[in-house]
Amino acid sequence: MPEITWETPFCGEGNSCFRIGTDDRGRAYIAVNGEEDRFVSDSVDALRTMIADIKAGKADHLL
């Protein structure tokens, strides 16, 4: 498993707390806070787009 540097958790309303991380290869990771061993990985741009869409209300049912 690559070494992932996790950022401070981002917590929305309720119990929705997520962490974003990156590795030395430039891959991005997103995980539920406290469960960093189970994550989704993609390019930084792909995860940034997903988060922007969620914030815009396009995919709020995913949270």
C-alpha positions in Angstrom: 0.0 0.0 0.0 1.4 3.5 -0.8 2.2 5.9 1.9 -0.8 8.3 2.1 -0.6 11.7 3.7 -4.1 12.5 5.0 -5.4 16.1 5.4 -7.5 17.3 8.4 -11.0 15.7 8.3 -13.8 17.7 6.5 -17.0 17.4 8.4 -20.3 18.5 6.9 -23.7 18.4 8.6 -24.4 15.4 10.8 -21.8 12.7 10.9 -20.4 13.1 7.4 -16.7 13.4 8.0 -14.2 12.7 5.2 -10.5 12.9 4.7 -8.6 13.6 1.5 -5.1 12.3 1.1 -2.4 12.1 -1.5 0.6 9.9 -2.1 4.1 10.5 -3.6 2.8 9.4 -7.0 0.2 12.2 -7.2 -2.8 10.0 -6.7 -5.7 11.3 -4.5 -7.6 9.3 -1.9 -10.9 9.9 0.0 -12.1 8.0 3.0 -14.5 8.3 5.8 -12.8 9.7 8.9 -11.6 6.8 11.1 -11.7 4.3 8.2 -8.7 5.4 6.2 -7.8 1.7 5.4 -10.9 1.7 3.2 -10.7 4.4 0.6 -11.5 5.4 -3.0 -8.6 6.4 -5.1 -8.5 8.3 -8.4 -6.7 11.3 -9.9 -6.8 14.6 -7.9 -8.9 16.2 -10.7 -11.5 13.3 -10.6 -12.0 13.5 -6.8 -12.1 17.3 -6.9 -14.9 17.1 -9.6 -16.8 14.6 -7.5 -16.5 16.8 -4.3 -17.6 19.9 -6.3 -20.6 18.0 -7.7 -21.6 16.8 -4.2 -21.3 20.4 -2.8 -23.4 21.6 -5.8 -26.2 19.2 -4.8 -25.8 17.0 -7.9 -25.0 13.9 -5.8 -26.0 14.6 -2.3 -27.6 11.1 -2.0 -24.1 9.6 -2.1 -23.4 11.0 1.4 
